[in-house]
Amino acid sequence: MSGELPTVYEFSTNIADAKPPQPLPTGEYRASVRNIEAAVSKSSGKPMAVITYFVSSDQYPADYTDGNPEGATGNVYMSLEESPRNIWQIKQMCEMHGVVASKRLNLTEFMGQDVIVNVTHEEYQGMPQARFRPVRAV
C-alpha cells in the first residue's frame, strides 16, 4: 500500500556503538532571541514566557564537533506571575534585552535581541544537556 512507512531502517553507523553527543561546552556565548511565546507552567499552572535563544555555530570552540552545524538553541522560562520577586526578575530581563519596562509587557519586543548567555550542563533523561541562562546585555 502507498503511504505506509517502512519497518526496517538502515543507518551508516552501528547503533550499538552510539554514545551520547556532548552538549555545547560551558561558558559564555552571544545569543539572540529566536522565539518567545506565552505559555502555562505544567507544574504550577501559572503564566510564563518561553524564550528560545540561538547561539550561532561560528561561536563553537574549535574542538567541539558534536554541535548542530546550524547553531545551538536553548530555552529559558520566565515567570509572568505578578509577585515582587517575579516583577524584579522581569525588570532585569527587560534591561538585559533592551525592552522598555512598564506596567505593560509586550513579549514580541524581545524578538531578535542579543544577550550574553552562560551555558552550564545538567543531566536530562540520562544525557548531558546545555542549560542557557541570560547574564547580561551585549
N, C-alpha and C positions, 0 to 999 in steps of 0.2 A: 504494500500500500504506500502511496506517496504521502509525505508529511510525517512519517514515523521516524523517530530518532534511532540511530544505531545502538546496539547493546555492547559492542566491542570497540574500544578506542586504542590507538597506538600512539605512544609517546617516544620522543627521541632520547629521553632519559629513563633509566630504570627507576621506577617509583620506590623500590625497596632501598635505594641509595639516597633518597631525598633527605636534606637537612633543612631546618627552618631558616628562612632568609634573615639576614641581620637587618634590624631597623636602621633608620637614619642615625648616624652617630650622634652622641650627646654633644651639646654645645649651643652656641647662639647663631641664628640664621635670620636673614632678612626674609620676611614673609608678607604676602599680600592676602587680603580678604577676597577669597574666590566666591564665597556664598555665605549668606546669613539668612536664617529663617526662624520665625516664631514657632515654638513647639510647647508641648506639655510634658513635664518630667514624668516618666513612668513610675518612679519611686514615690514622689511626693504629690503628683497631680497638679503641681504649680507651674505657672508660666515661666518659660525660659527662652533664650535665643541660642541657636546652634550656629557657631561661627566656624566656617571652614577656611583654614589658612593654607596657602600654597607656597612651597619653597622650590625654586627652580633648580634643575639638576646641575646647572653650572656652579652651584654653591657646594656640591658634594665634595668631600675630601677626595683627593686623587686615588686613595687606596680603597674607596668604598665602591664595590662592584655589584651589590645586591639591590641597589635602588632602581626605581622605575625611571627609565630614561626620559620620561616626560616631566618628572618632578615628583615631589612628595606632598601629601596633604595630611592635615590633622585637624580634628575638631576640638573646639573649646566650648564649654557650656556656661552661659551667663544667666544667672537667675534674674527674672524680671518681677519677682515678688517684691512688693513695697515693704521694706523694713530698713532700719538705719544702716545695717551692715551692707545689705544689697545695694542701696542707693549710693553708698560710698564707693563700692566696687564698680558700679555702673559709671559713676563720675570718673573714676580712674581709667576705665576702658575708653570712655569718650575722649578724655585728654590724650591718651596714647594714640588714638586713631584720628585725631583732628576733627572730631564730631562735636558740634556745639551742644553743651549740656544745658538743659532747661527742664521745665515740667513735662515736656513732650519729647519722646524719643522716637525718631524715625530710623528703623533698623537699616533701611536701604542706604543711609548715609555712610555706613561702614564699608560698603562695597568698594573694592579696589584700593582701599587704604593700606599702606605699608607700615609694619611694625617690626621690631626685633622680637623673635620668639626664642625661648630657651627650650631645648629638646632634652628630655630625660627618657629613661626606659622604665617600663613596667611590664610585668607578665600578664598576658590575657589569653585564656584558653590554652595554656601551656607553651605559648610563643612570646618572645620578647616583642614589645610594641613601642614605637616612638610616641611620646606624650608631649604635646605642644603647650607652652604657656607664654602668653604675651608678657613682655617685661618692660619695654619702653618704646617711645616713638623713635622713628628713624631720624 
